[in-house]
Amino acid sequence: MTRSELISKLSNLHRDLTQEQIDAIVTQIFDDIALTLKNGGRVELRGFGTFSLRHRSPRTGRNPRTGESVFVEGKSVPFFKAGKELKQLLNAS
């Protein structure tokens, strides 16, 4: 599902809101999740999962085109861990 499909589906479920209002709500939710992660926090959506940051240490990598070694700086990457209810839903027979 893409962002526009999500907004369209929510528009069909909530006819009292305009598509622009729903777009603003979805944008605000995503922005708040990103800002919380940027500030070092984590976001827990009960029944769905948890968003957090993982830190990757600096390392020596390899340029696949030339084969030469290059230094790759450490960085933070987003991580999602599915919640118990989501796992159960996906594995239901």
PDB file of N, CA, C and O in Angstrom:
ATOM      1  N   MET A   1       0.844  -1.174   0.000  1.00  0.00           N
ATOM      2  CA  MET A   1       0.000   0.000   0.000  1.00  0.00           C
ATOM      3  C   MET A   1       0.889   1.236   0.000  1.00  0.00           C
ATOM      4  O   MET A   1       1.842   1.335   0.773  1.00  0.00           O
ATOM      5  N   THR A   2       0.566   2.162  -0.866  1.00  0.00           N
ATOM      6  CA  THR A   2       1.303   3.412  -0.924  1.00  0.00           C
ATOM      7  C   THR A   2       0.614   4.460  -0.045  1.00  0.00           C
ATOM      8  O   THR A   2      -0.503   4.261   0.433  1.00  0.00           O
ATOM      9  N   ARG A   3       1.309   5.571   0.150  1.00  0.00           N
ATOM     10  CA  ARG A   3       0.748   6.665   0.952  1.00  0.00           C
ATOM     11  C   ARG A   3      -0.576   7.160   0.357  1.00  0.00           C
ATOM     12  O   ARG A   3      -1.545   7.378   1.085  1.00  0.00           O
ATOM     13  N   SER A   4      -0.612   7.334  -0.964  1.00  0.00           N
ATOM     14  CA  SER A   4      -1.838   7.828  -1.605  1.00  0.00           C
ATOM     15  C   SER A   4      -2.970   6.812  -1.497  1.00  0.00           C
ATOM     16  O   SER A   4      -4.133   7.199  -1.377  1.00  0.00           O
ATOM     17  N   GLU A   5      -2.653   5.523  -1.536  1.00  0.00           N
ATOM     18  CA  GLU A   5      -3.685   4.499  -1.352  1.00  0.00           C
ATOM     19  C   GLU A   5      -4.233   4.532   0.070  1.00  0.00           C
ATOM     20  O   GLU A   5      -5.434   4.365   0.281  1.00  0.00           O
ATOM     21  N   LEU A   6      -3.354   4.748   1.044  1.00  0.00           N
ATOM     22  CA  LEU A   6      -3.785   4.861   2.433  1.00  0.00           C
ATOM     23  C   LEU A   6      -4.727   6.054   2.596  1.00  0.00           C
ATOM     24  O   LEU A   6      -5.781   5.928   3.220  1.00  0.00           O
ATOM     25  N   ILE A   7      -4.360   7.193   2.049  1.00  0.00           N
ATOM     26  CA  ILE A   7      -5.192   8.395   2.152  1.00  0.00           C
ATOM     27  C   ILE A   7      -6.536   8.177   1.462  1.00  0.00           C
ATOM     28  O   ILE A   7      -7.575   8.593   1.974  1.00  0.00           O
ATOM     29  N   SER A   8      -6.513   7.535   0.317  1.00  0.00           N
ATOM     30  CA  SER A   8      -7.751   7.253  -0.409  1.00  0.00           C
ATOM     31  C   SER A   8      -8.653   6.319   0.393  1.00  0.00           C
ATOM     32  O   SER A   8      -9.862   6.537   0.465  1.00  0.00           O
ATOM     33  N   LYS A   9      -8.079   5.289   0.991  1.00  0.00           N
ATOM     34  CA  LYS A   9      -8.873   4.346   1.787  1.00  0.00           C
ATOM     35  C   LYS A   9      -9.480   5.034   3.004  1.00  0.00           C
ATOM     36  O   LYS A   9     -10.645   4.813   3.334  1.00  0.00           O
ATOM     37  N   LEU A  10      -8.683   5.869   3.671  1.00  0.00           N
ATOM     38  CA  LEU A  10      -9.205   6.604   4.828  1.00  0.00           C
ATOM     39  C   LEU A  10     -10.288   7.590   4.403  1.00  0.00           C
ATOM     40  O   LEU A  10     -11.247   7.803   5.145  1.00  0.00           O
ATOM     41  N   SER A  11     -10.155   8.192   3.231  1.00  0.00           N
ATOM     42  CA  SER A  11     -11.178   9.108   2.725  1.00  0.00           C
ATOM     43  C   SER A  11     -12.498   8.386   2.509  1.00  0.00           C
ATOM     44  O   SER A  11     -13.565   8.932   2.792  1.00  0.00           O
ATOM     45  N   ASN A  12     -12.425   7.160   2.007  1.00  0.00           N
ATOM     46  CA  ASN A  12     -13.642   6.379   1.789  1.00  0.00           C
ATOM     47  C   ASN A  12     -14.289   5.960   3.109  1.00  0.00           C
ATOM     48  O   ASN A  12     -15.512   5.842   3.186  1.00  0.00           O
ATOM     49  N   LEU A  13     -13.487   5.736   4.139  1.00  0.00           N
ATOM     50  CA  LEU A  13     -14.027   5.332   5.443  1.00  0.00           C
ATOM     51  C   LEU A  13     -14.570   6.509   6.241  1.00  0.00           C
ATOM     52  O   LEU A  13     -15.474   6.341   7.060  1.00  0.00           O
ATOM     53  N   HIS A  14     -14.021   7.702   6.008  1.00  0.00           N
ATOM     54  CA  HIS A  14     -14.398   8.897   6.771  1.00  0.00           C
ATOM     55  C   HIS A  14     -14.836   9.994   5.808  1.00  0.00           C
ATOM     56  O   HIS A  14     -14.086  10.928   5.526  1.00  0.00           O
ATOM     57  N   ARG A  15     -16.043   9.865   5.316  1.00  0.00           N
ATOM     58  CA  ARG A  15     -16.564  10.792   4.304  1.00  0.00           C
ATOM     59  C   ARG A  15     -16.783  12.203   4.847  1.00  0.00           C
ATOM     60  O   ARG A  15     -16.929  13.149   4.073  1.00  0.00           O
ATOM     61  N   ASP A  16     -16.806  12.351   6.191  1.00  0.00           N
ATOM     62  CA  ASP A  16     -17.004  13.670   6.779  1.00  0.00           C
ATOM     63  C   ASP A  16     -15.731  14.522   6.729  1.00  0.00           C
ATOM     64  O   ASP A  16     -15.782  15.726   6.981  1.00  0.00           O
ATOM     65  N   LEU A  17     -14.587  13.899   6.404  1.00  0.00           N
ATOM     66  CA  LEU A  17     -13.319  14.619   6.284  1.00  0.00           C
ATOM     67  C   LEU A  17     -12.934  14.720   4.817  1.00  0.00           C
ATOM     68  O   LEU A  17     -13.189  13.804   4.036  1.00  0.00           O
ATOM     69  N   THR A  18     -12.319  15.835   4.447  1.00  0.00           N
ATOM     70  CA  THR A  18     -11.855  15.979   3.069  1.00  0.00           C
ATOM     71  C   THR A  18     -10.543  15.209   2.898  1.00  0.00           C
ATOM     72  O   THR A  18      -9.875  14.862   3.872  1.00  0.00           O
ATOM     73  N   GLN A  19     -10.201  14.958   1.659  1.00  0.00           N
ATOM     74  CA  GLN A  19      -8.954  14.254   1.376  1.00  0.00           C
ATOM     75  C   GLN A  19      -7.750  15.074   1.838  1.00  0.00           C
ATOM     76  O   GLN A  19      -6.743  14.506   2.262  1.00  0.00           O
ATOM     77  N   GLU A  20      -7.844  16.399   1.760  1.00  0.00           N
ATOM     78  CA  GLU A  20      -6.763  17.273   2.222  1.00  0.00           C
ATOM     79  C   GLU A  20      -6.591  17.174   3.739  1.00  0.00           C
ATOM     80  O   GLU A  20      -5.466  17.187   4.238  1.00  0.00           O
ATOM     81  N   GLN A  21      -7.705  17.074   4.472  1.00  0.00           N
ATOM     82  CA  GLN A  21      -7.629  16.940   5.924  1.00  0.00           C
ATOM     83  C   GLN A  21      -6.987  15.608   6.310  1.00  0.00           C
ATOM     84  O   GLN A  21      -6.160  15.552   7.221  1.00  0.00           O
ATOM     85  N   ILE A  22      -7.368  14.551   5.621  1.00  0.00           N
ATOM     86  CA  ILE A  22      -6.794  13.231   5.902  1.00  0.00           C
ATOM     87  C   ILE A  22      -5.315  13.220   5.540  1.00  0.00           C
ATOM     88  O   ILE A  22      -4.507  12.637   6.263  1.00  0.00           O
ATOM     89  N   ASP A  23      -4.951  13.855   4.429  1.00  0.00           N
ATOM     90  CA  ASP A  23      -3.545  13.959   4.046  1.00  0.00           C
ATOM     91  C   ASP A  23      -2.756  14.685   5.135  1.00  0.00           C
ATOM     92  O   ASP A  23      -1.642  14.277   5.466  1.00  0.00           O
ATOM     93  N   ALA A  24      -3.318  15.749   5.689  1.00  0.00           N
ATOM     94  CA  ALA A  24      -2.649  16.496   6.763  1.00  0.00           C
ATOM     95  C   ALA A  24      -2.477  15.634   8.010  1.00  0.00           C
ATOM     96  O   ALA A  24      -1.445  15.707   8.676  1.00  0.00           O
ATOM     97  N   ILE A  25      -3.472  14.826   8.326  1.00  0.00           N
ATOM     98  CA  ILE A  25      -3.395  13.940   9.501  1.00  0.00           C
ATOM     99  C   ILE A  25      -2.305  12.894   9.300  1.00  0.00           C
ATOM    100  O   ILE A  25      -1.479  12.681  10.188  1.00  0.00           O
ATOM    101  N   VAL A  26      -2.297  12.245   8.147  1.00  0.00           N
ATOM    102  CA  VAL A  26      -1.290  11.218   7.850  1.00  0.00           C
ATOM    103  C   VAL A  26       0.104  11.837   7.863  1.00  0.00           C
ATOM    104  O   VAL A  26       1.040  11.249   8.405  1.00  0.00           O
ATOM    105  N   THR A  27       0.244  13.008   7.274  1.00  0.00           N
ATOM    106  CA  THR A  27       1.535  13.702   7.260  1.00  0.00           C
ATOM    107  C   THR A  27       1.993  14.004   8.677  1.00  0.00           C
ATOM    108  O   THR A  27       3.164  13.805   9.000  1.00  0.00           O
ATOM    109  N   GLN A  28       1.091  14.480   9.528  1.00  0.00           N
ATOM    110  CA  GLN A  28       1.440  14.805  10.909  1.00  0.00           C
ATOM    111  C   GLN A  28       1.881  13.560  11.678  1.00  0.00           C
ATOM    112  O   GLN A  28       2.838  13.619  12.449  1.00  0.00           O
ATOM    113  N   ILE A  29       1.198  12.443  11.478  1.00  0.00           N
ATOM    114  CA  ILE A  29       1.576  11.200  12.158  1.00  0.00           C
ATOM    115  C   ILE A  29       2.975  10.770  11.739  1.00  0.00           C
ATOM    116  O   ILE A  29       3.813  10.459  12.585  1.00  0.00           O
ATOM    117  N   PHE A  30       3.229  10.752  10.430  1.00  0.00           N
ATOM    118  CA  PHE A  30       4.552  10.347   9.946  1.00  0.00           C
ATOM    119  C   PHE A  30       5.641  11.304  10.414  1.00  0.00           C
ATOM    120  O   PHE A  30       6.732  10.877  10.792  1.00  0.00           O
ATOM    121  N   ASP A  31       5.338  12.605  10.387  1.00  0.00           N
ATOM    122  CA  ASP A  31       6.316  13.599  10.848  1.00  0.00           C
ATOM    123  C   ASP A  31       6.629  13.422  12.329  1.00  0.00           C
ATOM    124  O   ASP A  31       7.784  13.537  12.737  1.00  0.00           O
ATOM    125  N   ASP A  32       5.602  13.142  13.138  1.00  0.00           N
ATOM    126  CA  ASP A  32       5.822  12.950  14.572  1.00  0.00           C
ATOM    127  C   ASP A  32       6.653  11.700  14.851  1.00  0.00           C
ATOM    128  O   ASP A  32       7.503  11.709  15.741  1.00  0.00           O
ATOM    129  N   ILE A  33       6.417  10.634  14.105  1.00  0.00           N
ATOM    130  CA  ILE A  33       7.224   9.421  14.260  1.00  0.00           C
ATOM    131  C   ILE A  33       8.673   9.721  13.907  1.00  0.00           C
ATOM    132  O   ILE A  33       9.581   9.346  14.648  1.00  0.00           O
ATOM    133  N   ALA A  34       8.898  10.394  12.778  1.00  0.00           N
ATOM    134  CA  ALA A  34      10.258  10.715  12.340  1.00  0.00           C
ATOM    135  C   ALA A  34      10.959  11.641  13.335  1.00  0.00           C
ATOM    136  O   ALA A  34      12.137  11.444  13.636  1.00  0.00           O
ATOM    137  N   LEU A  35      10.249  12.645  13.846  1.00  0.00           N
ATOM    138  CA  LEU A  35      10.846  13.584  14.795  1.00  0.00           C
ATOM    139  C   LEU A  35      11.202  12.897  16.111  1.00  0.00           C
ATOM    140  O   LEU A  35      12.247  13.176  16.700  1.00  0.00           O
ATOM    141  N   THR A  36      10.341  12.008  16.563  1.00  0.00           N
ATOM    142  CA  THR A  36      10.632  11.260  17.786  1.00  0.00           C
ATOM    143  C   THR A  36      11.886  10.409  17.612  1.00  0.00           C
ATOM    144  O   THR A  36      12.730  10.358  18.507  1.00  0.00           O
ATOM    145  N   LEU A  37      12.012   9.744  16.471  1.00  0.00           N
ATOM    146  CA  LEU A  37      13.206   8.939  16.200  1.00  0.00           C
ATOM    147  C   LEU A  37      14.438   9.825  16.091  1.00  0.00           C
ATOM    148  O   LEU A  37      15.503   9.472  16.597  1.00  0.00           O
ATOM    149  N   LYS A  38      14.305  10.965  15.440  1.00  0.00           N
ATOM    150  CA  LYS A  38      15.425  11.883  15.287  1.00  0.00           C
ATOM    151  C   LYS A  38      15.940  12.360  16.648  1.00  0.00           C
ATOM    152  O   LYS A  38      17.140  12.568  16.826  1.00  0.00           O
ATOM    153  N   ASN A  39      15.030  12.529  17.599  1.00  0.00           N
ATOM    154  CA  ASN A  39      15.392  12.986  18.943  1.00  0.00           C
ATOM    155  C   ASN A  39      15.823  11.840  19.855  1.00  0.00           C
ATOM    156  O   ASN A  39      16.005  12.040  21.056  1.00  0.00           O
ATOM    157  N   GLY A  40      15.988  10.638  19.292  1.00  0.00           N
ATOM    158  CA  GLY A  40      16.491   9.506  20.051  1.00  0.00           C
ATOM    159  C   GLY A  40      15.429   8.700  20.768  1.00  0.00           C
ATOM    160  O   GLY A  40      15.755   7.790  21.530  1.00  0.00           O
ATOM    161  N   GLY A  41      14.163   9.015  20.538  1.00  0.00           N
ATOM    162  CA  GLY A  41      13.080   8.288  21.197  1.00  0.00           C
ATOM    163  C   GLY A  41      12.647   7.066  20.416  1.00  0.00           C
ATOM    164  O   GLY A  41      13.232   6.722  19.389  1.00  0.00           O
ATOM    165  N   ARG A  42      11.621   6.425  20.916  1.00  0.00           N
ATOM    166  CA  ARG A  42      11.030   5.290  20.206  1.00  0.00           C
ATOM    167  C   ARG A  42       9.526   5.461  20.194  1.00  0.00           C
ATOM    168  O   ARG A  42       8.962   6.123  21.065  1.00  0.00           O
ATOM    169  N   VAL A  43       8.878   4.865  19.209  1.00  0.00           N
ATOM    170  CA  VAL A  43       7.436   4.981  19.053  1.00  0.00           C
ATOM    171  C   VAL A  43       6.847   3.588  19.138  1.00  0.00           C
ATOM    172  O   VAL A  43       7.193   2.706  18.351  1.00  0.00           O
ATOM    173  N   GLU A  44       5.947   3.394  20.104  1.00  0.00           N
ATOM    174  CA  GLU A  44       5.308   2.096  20.290  1.00  0.00           C
ATOM    175  C   GLU A  44       3.831   2.224  19.963  1.00  0.00           C
ATOM    176  O   GLU A  44       3.106   2.989  20.598  1.00  0.00           O
ATOM    177  N   LEU A  45       3.395   1.472  18.971  1.00  0.00           N
ATOM    178  CA  LEU A  45       1.986   1.419  18.584  1.00  0.00           C
ATOM    179  C   LEU A  45       1.471   0.043  18.992  1.00  0.00           C
ATOM    180  O   LEU A  45       1.687  -0.945  18.290  1.00  0.00           O
ATOM    181  N   ARG A  46       0.792  -0.009  20.129  1.00  0.00           N
ATOM    182  CA  ARG A  46       0.342  -1.285  20.690  1.00  0.00           C
ATOM    183  C   ARG A  46      -0.459  -2.078  19.664  1.00  0.00           C
ATOM    184  O   ARG A  46      -1.339  -1.540  18.992  1.00  0.00           O
ATOM    185  N   GLY A  47      -0.145  -3.343  19.556  1.00  0.00           N
ATOM    186  CA  GLY A  47      -0.817  -4.217  18.618  1.00  0.00           C
ATOM    187  C   GLY A  47      -0.236  -4.168  17.218  1.00  0.00           C
ATOM    188  O   GLY A  47      -0.553  -5.022  16.390  1.00  0.00           O
ATOM    189  N   PHE A  48       0.607  -3.186  16.938  1.00  0.00           N
ATOM    190  CA  PHE A  48       1.196  -3.060  15.602  1.00  0.00           C
ATOM    191  C   PHE A  48       2.691  -3.285  15.643  1.00  0.00           C
ATOM    192  O   PHE A  48       3.199  -4.194  14.988  1.00  0.00           O
ATOM    193  N   GLY A  49       3.414  -2.456  16.415  1.00  0.00           N
ATOM    194  CA  GLY A  49       4.854  -2.629  16.496  1.00  0.00           C
ATOM    195  C   GLY A  49       5.544  -1.409  17.072  1.00  0.00           C
ATOM    196  O   GLY A  49       4.903  -0.447  17.496  1.00  0.00           O
ATOM    197  N   THR A  50       6.872  -1.474  17.076  1.00  0.00           N
ATOM    198  CA  THR A  50       7.687  -0.425  17.668  1.00  0.00           C
ATOM    199  C   THR A  50       8.726   0.060  16.666  1.00  0.00           C
ATOM    200  O   THR A  50       9.406  -0.735  16.018  1.00  0.00           O
ATOM    201  N   PHE A  51       8.835   1.383  16.551  1.00  0.00           N
ATOM    202  CA  PHE A  51       9.872   2.010  15.739  1.00  0.00           C
ATOM    203  C   PHE A  51      10.963   2.496  16.676  1.00  0.00           C
ATOM    204  O   PHE A  51      10.677   3.129  17.692  1.00  0.00           O
ATOM    205  N   SER A  52      12.208   2.203  16.338  1.00  0.00           N
ATOM    206  CA  SER A  52      13.332   2.671  17.141  1.00  0.00           C
ATOM    207  C   SER A  52      14.525   2.892  16.221  1.00  0.00           C
ATOM    208  O   SER A  52      14.449   2.673  15.012  1.00  0.00           O
ATOM    209  N   LEU A  53      15.628   3.332  16.821  1.00  0.00           N
ATOM    210  CA  LEU A  53      16.853   3.548  16.051  1.00  0.00           C
ATOM    211  C   LEU A  53      17.873   2.483  16.396  1.00  0.00           C
ATOM    212  O   LEU A  53      17.973   2.047  17.543  1.00  0.00           O
ATOM    213  N   ARG A  54      18.616   2.077  15.409  1.00  0.00           N
ATOM    214  CA  ARG A  54      19.771   1.209  15.611  1.00  0.00           C
ATOM    215  C   ARG A  54      20.981   1.987  15.133  1.00  0.00           C
ATOM    216  O   ARG A  54      20.918   2.691  14.124  1.00  0.00           O
ATOM    217  N   HIS A  55      22.072   1.862  15.849  1.00  0.00           N
ATOM    218  CA  HIS A  55      23.288   2.588  15.483  1.00  0.00           C
ATOM    219  C   HIS A  55      24.272   1.619  14.840  1.00  0.00           C
ATOM    220  O   HIS A  55      24.570   0.559  15.390  1.00  0.00           O
ATOM    221  N   ARG A  56      24.769   1.995  13.677  1.00  0.00           N
ATOM    222  CA  ARG A  56      25.781   1.197  12.977  1.00  0.00           C
ATOM    223  C   ARG A  56      27.135   1.838  13.199  1.00  0.00           C
ATOM    224  O   ARG A  56      27.300   3.044  13.020  1.00  0.00           O
ATOM    225  N   SER A  57      28.084   1.040  13.583  1.00  0.00           N
ATOM    226  CA  SER A  57      29.439   1.526  13.845  1.00  0.00           C
ATOM    227  C   SER A  57      30.156   1.845  12.538  1.00  0.00           C
ATOM    228  O   SER A  57      29.804   1.310  11.487  1.00  0.00           O
ATOM    229  N   PRO A  58      31.165   2.719  12.602  1.00  0.00           N
ATOM    230  CA  PRO A  58      31.982   2.961  11.408  1.00  0.00           C
ATOM    231  C   PRO A  58      32.680   1.663  10.994  1.00  0.00           C
ATOM    232  O   PRO A  58      32.984   0.810  11.829  1.00  0.00           O
ATOM    233  N   ARG A  59      32.924   1.534   9.707  1.00  0.00           N
ATOM    234  CA  ARG A  59      33.551   0.301   9.227  1.00  0.00           C
ATOM    235  C   ARG A  59      34.276   0.567   7.919  1.00  0.00           C
ATOM    236  O   ARG A  59      34.156   1.637   7.323  1.00  0.00           O
ATOM    237  N   THR A  60      35.014  -0.414   7.501  1.00  0.00           N
ATOM    238  CA  THR A  60      35.660  -0.348   6.194  1.00  0.00           C
ATOM    239  C   THR A  60      34.802  -1.137   5.223  1.00  0.00           C
ATOM    240  O   THR A  60      34.532  -2.321   5.425  1.00  0.00           O
ATOM    241  N   GLY A  61      34.376  -0.456   4.160  1.00  0.00           N
ATOM    242  CA  GLY A  61      33.561  -1.098   3.140  1.00  0.00           C
ATOM    243  C   GLY A  61      34.356  -1.274   1.864  1.00  0.00           C
ATOM    244  O   GLY A  61      35.560  -1.018   1.832  1.00  0.00           O
ATOM    245  N   ARG A  62      33.686  -1.710   0.816  1.00  0.00           N
ATOM    246  CA  ARG A  62      34.340  -1.939  -0.459  1.00  0.00           C
ATOM    247  C   ARG A  62      33.494  -1.329  -1.558  1.00  0.00           C
ATOM    248  O   ARG A  62      32.285  -1.552  -1.626  1.00  0.00           O
ATOM    249  N   ASN A  63      34.142  -0.557  -2.418  1.00  0.00           N
ATOM    250  CA  ASN A  63      33.472   0.009  -3.581  1.00  0.00           C
ATOM    251  C   ASN A  63      33.248  -1.135  -4.568  1.00  0.00           C
ATOM    252  O   ASN A  63      34.221  -1.704  -5.062  1.00  0.00           O
ATOM    253  N   PRO A  64      31.998  -1.489  -4.871  1.00  0.00           N
ATOM    254  CA  PRO A  64      31.749  -2.647  -5.741  1.00  0.00           C
ATOM    255  C   PRO A  64      32.227  -2.429  -7.183  1.00  0.00           C
ATOM    256  O   PRO A  64      32.504  -3.396  -7.893  1.00  0.00           O
ATOM    257  N   ARG A  65      32.323  -1.198  -7.608  1.00  0.00           N
ATOM    258  CA  ARG A  65      32.735  -0.917  -8.981  1.00  0.00           C
ATOM    259  C   ARG A  65      34.242  -1.094  -9.146  1.00  0.00           C
ATOM    260  O   ARG A  65      34.701  -1.702 -10.113  1.00  0.00           O
ATOM    261  N   THR A  66      35.023  -0.549  -8.176  1.00  0.00           N
ATOM    262  CA  THR A  66      36.480  -0.575  -8.310  1.00  0.00           C
ATOM    263  C   THR A  66      37.143  -1.630  -7.430  1.00  0.00           C
ATOM    264  O   THR A  66      38.281  -2.027  -7.679  1.00  0.00           O
ATOM    265  N   GLY A  67      36.426  -2.085  -6.397  1.00  0.00           N
ATOM    266  CA  GLY A  67      37.006  -3.060  -5.481  1.00  0.00           C
ATOM    267  C   GLY A  67      37.879  -2.440  -4.404  1.00  0.00           C
ATOM    268  O   GLY A  67      38.403  -3.155  -3.550  1.00  0.00           O
ATOM    269  N   GLU A  68      38.047  -1.117  -4.428  1.00  0.00           N
ATOM    270  CA  GLU A  68      38.917  -0.468  -3.448  1.00  0.00           C
ATOM    271  C   GLU A  68      38.188  -0.311  -2.105  1.00  0.00           C
ATOM    272  O   GLU A  68      36.965  -0.180  -2.060  1.00  0.00           O
ATOM    273  N   SER A  69      38.958  -0.328  -1.026  1.00  0.00           N
ATOM    274  CA  SER A  69      38.406  -0.164   0.315  1.00  0.00           C
ATOM    275  C   SER A  69      38.071   1.299   0.561  1.00  0.00           C
ATOM    276  O   SER A  69      38.816   2.203   0.181  1.00  0.00           O
ATOM    277  N   VAL A  70      36.922   1.507   1.210  1.00  0.00           N
ATOM    278  CA  VAL A  70      36.496   2.866   1.544  1.00  0.00           C
ATOM    279  C   VAL A  70      36.009   2.879   2.989  1.00  0.00           C
ATOM    280  O   VAL A  70      35.510   1.873   3.493  1.00  0.00           O
ATOM    281  N   PHE A  71      36.158   4.024   3.650  1.00  0.00           N
ATOM    282  CA  PHE A  71      35.691   4.172   5.017  1.00  0.00           C
ATOM    283  C   PHE A  71      34.213   4.560   4.989  1.00  0.00           C
ATOM    284  O   PHE A  71      33.823   5.497   4.292  1.00  0.00           O
ATOM    285  N   VAL A  72      33.400   3.835   5.748  1.00  0.00           N
ATOM    286  CA  VAL A  72      31.973   4.125   5.859  1.00  0.00           C
ATOM    287  C   VAL A  72      31.725   4.622   7.275  1.00  0.00           C
ATOM    288  O   VAL A  72      31.971   3.903   8.244  1.00  0.00           O
ATOM    289  N   GLU A  73      31.238   5.854   7.394  1.00  0.00           N
ATOM    290  CA  GLU A  73      31.003   6.438   8.704  1.00  0.00           C
ATOM    291  C   GLU A  73      29.851   5.734   9.422  1.00  0.00           C
ATOM    292  O   GLU A  73      28.987   5.126   8.792  1.00  0.00           O
ATOM    293  N   GLY A  74      29.858   5.831  10.753  1.00  0.00           N
ATOM    294  CA  GLY A  74      28.766   5.286  11.539  1.00  0.00           C
ATOM    295  C   GLY A  74      27.498   6.072  11.279  1.00  0.00           C
ATOM    296  O   GLY A  74      27.555   7.249  10.923  1.00  0.00           O
ATOM    297  N   LYS A  75      26.365   5.438  11.453  1.00  0.00           N
ATOM    298  CA  LYS A  75      25.100   6.119  11.207  1.00  0.00           C
ATOM    299  C   LYS A  75      23.987   5.464  12.005  1.00  0.00           C
ATOM    300  O   LYS A  75      24.130   4.351  12.511  1.00  0.00           O
ATOM    301  N   SER A  76      22.891   6.171  12.105  1.00  0.00           N
ATOM    302  CA  SER A  76      21.691   5.651  12.745  1.00  0.00           C
ATOM    303  C   SER A  76      20.712   5.246  11.656  1.00  0.00           C
ATOM    304  O   SER A  76      20.547   5.958  10.665  1.00  0.00           O
ATOM    305  N   VAL A  77      20.065   4.107  11.840  1.00  0.00           N
ATOM    306  CA  VAL A  77      19.088   3.631  10.867  1.00  0.00           C
ATOM    307  C   VAL A  77      17.794   3.286  11.599  1.00  0.00           C
ATOM    308  O   VAL A  77      17.838   2.794  12.727  1.00  0.00           O
ATOM    309  N   PRO A  78      16.642   3.537  10.975  1.00  0.00           N
ATOM    310  CA  PRO A  78      15.376   3.191  11.615  1.00  0.00           C
ATOM    311  C   PRO A  78      15.196   1.678  11.646  1.00  0.00           C
ATOM    312  O   PRO A  78      15.650   0.962  10.753  1.00  0.00           O
ATOM    313  N   PHE A  79      14.518   1.206  12.700  1.00  0.00           N
ATOM    314  CA  PHE A  79      14.282  -0.220  12.878  1.00  0.00           C
ATOM    315  C   PHE A  79      12.835  -0.402  13.311  1.00  0.00           C
ATOM    316  O   PHE A  79      12.334   0.354  14.143  1.00  0.00           O
ATOM    317  N   PHE A  80      12.164  -1.400  12.752  1.00  0.00           N
ATOM    318  CA  PHE A  80      10.783  -1.704  13.116  1.00  0.00           C
ATOM    319  C   PHE A  80      10.700  -3.125  13.632  1.00  0.00           C
ATOM    320  O   PHE A  80      11.188  -4.057  12.992  1.00  0.00           O
ATOM    321  N   LYS A  81      10.082  -3.290  14.786  1.00  0.00           N
ATOM    322  CA  LYS A  81       9.846  -4.621  15.337  1.00  0.00           C
ATOM    323  C   LYS A  81       8.342  -4.812  15.433  1.00  0.00           C
ATOM    324  O   LYS A  81       7.653  -4.062  16.125  1.00  0.00           O
ATOM    325  N   ALA A  82       7.841  -5.818  14.738  1.00  0.00           N
ATOM    326  CA  ALA A  82       6.408  -6.092  14.716  1.00  0.00           C
ATOM    327  C   ALA A  82       5.922  -6.514  16.095  1.00  0.00           C
ATOM    328  O   ALA A  82       6.625  -7.211  16.827  1.00  0.00           O
ATOM    329  N   GLY A  83       4.711  -6.084  16.442  1.00  0.00           N
ATOM    330  CA  GLY A  83       4.090  -6.443  17.708  1.00  0.00           C
ATOM    331  C   GLY A  83       3.489  -7.836  17.661  1.00  0.00           C
ATOM    332  O   GLY A  83       3.343  -8.431  16.593  1.00  0.00           O
ATOM    333  N   LYS A  84       3.146  -8.342  18.820  1.00  0.00           N
ATOM    334  CA  LYS A  84       2.615  -9.699  18.959  1.00  0.00           C
ATOM    335  C   LYS A  84       1.339  -9.892  18.133  1.00  0.00           C
ATOM    336  O   LYS A  84       1.195 -10.902  17.444  1.00  0.00           O
ATOM    337  N   GLU A  85       0.414  -8.927  18.199  1.00  0.00           N
ATOM    338  CA  GLU A  85      -0.855  -9.060  17.479  1.00  0.00           C
ATOM    339  C   GLU A  85      -0.646  -9.055  15.972  1.00  0.00           C
ATOM    340  O   GLU A  85      -1.316  -9.800  15.256  1.00  0.00           O
ATOM    341  N   LEU A  86       0.280  -8.223  15.474  1.00  0.00           N
ATOM    342  CA  LEU A  86       0.559  -8.195  14.044  1.00  0.00           C
ATOM    343  C   LEU A  86       1.171  -9.512  13.598  1.00  0.00           C
ATOM    344  O   LEU A  86       0.813 -10.031  12.541  1.00  0.00           O
ATOM    345  N   LYS A  87       2.084 -10.057  14.381  1.00  0.00           N
ATOM    346  CA  LYS A  87       2.688 -11.349  14.043  1.00  0.00           C
ATOM    347  C   LYS A  87       1.625 -12.441  13.993  1.00  0.00           C
ATOM    348  O   LYS A  87       1.619 -13.272  13.084  1.00  0.00           O
ATOM    349  N   GLN A  88       0.724 -12.434  14.978  1.00  0.00           N
ATOM    350  CA  GLN A  88      -0.343 -13.440  15.007  1.00  0.00           C
ATOM    351  C   GLN A  88      -1.258 -13.320  13.801  1.00  0.00           C
ATOM    352  O   GLN A  88      -1.661 -14.328  13.221  1.00  0.00           O
ATOM    353  N   LEU A  89      -1.590 -12.088  13.421  1.00  0.00           N
ATOM    354  CA  LEU A  89      -2.447 -11.857  12.262  1.00  0.00           C
ATOM    355  C   LEU A  89      -1.794 -12.385  10.987  1.00  0.00           C
ATOM    356  O   LEU A  89      -2.461 -12.991  10.148  1.00  0.00           O
ATOM    357  N   LEU A  90      -0.492 -12.153  10.844  1.00  0.00           N
ATOM    358  CA  LEU A  90       0.226 -12.582   9.649  1.00  0.00           C
ATOM    359  C   LEU A  90       0.408 -14.084   9.581  1.00  0.00           C
ATOM    360  O   LEU A  90       0.522 -14.649   8.493  1.00  0.00           O
ATOM    361  N   ASN A  91       0.435 -14.734  10.732  1.00  0.00           N
ATOM    362  CA  ASN A  91       0.670 -16.172  10.768  1.00  0.00           C
ATOM    363  C   ASN A  91      -0.580 -16.993  11.050  1.00  0.00           C
ATOM    364  O   ASN A  91      -0.483 -18.196  11.292  1.00  0.00           O
ATOM    365  N   ALA A  92      -1.761 -16.361  11.024  1.00  0.00           N
ATOM    366  CA  ALA A  92      -3.007 -17.077  11.242  1.00  0.00           C
ATOM    367  C   ALA A  92      -3.277 -17.988  10.045  1.00  0.00           C
ATOM    368  O   ALA A  92      -2.984 -17.635   8.903  1.00  0.00           O
ATOM    369  N   SER A  93      -3.836 -19.156  10.324  1.00  0.00           N
ATOM    370  CA  SER A  93      -4.088 -20.081   9.218  1.00  0.00           C
ATOM    371  C   SER A  93      -5.407 -19.833   8.560  1.00  0.00           C
ATOM    372  O   SER A  93      -5.764 -20.530   7.610  1.00  0.00           O
TER     373      SER A  93
END
